[in-house]
């Protein structure tokens, strides 16, 4: 069982990997059978989530995650953040999000992500 401090460090490491677009480090944070769920399109495999991250990196090279709040919960964490970037058409864009992360053996077993669907739809105009 991870301590609250270890969970905090894990969360910061995970968010940093996503921020940098480091798909390999992000993948290593997940259990092999980890599940990612989004309120906008349901469950996603880890492979599909890596593809999404790679698309984010290409589409939003200046993306920035601003963590508003992070709370350790039993065997995981909850985080609210804002993803800010410039859309390919030059327009500033941001999306509010919240993740609920369940950890098992020091890896993400399940990540439930709640996204602002209107902001997500705006981003999807650029593909994916």
Helices and strands as residue ranges (DSSP letters): H 4-20, H 23-28, E 30-38, E 42-44, H 46-59, E 64-73, E 76-86, E 92-104, E 107-115, H 117-124
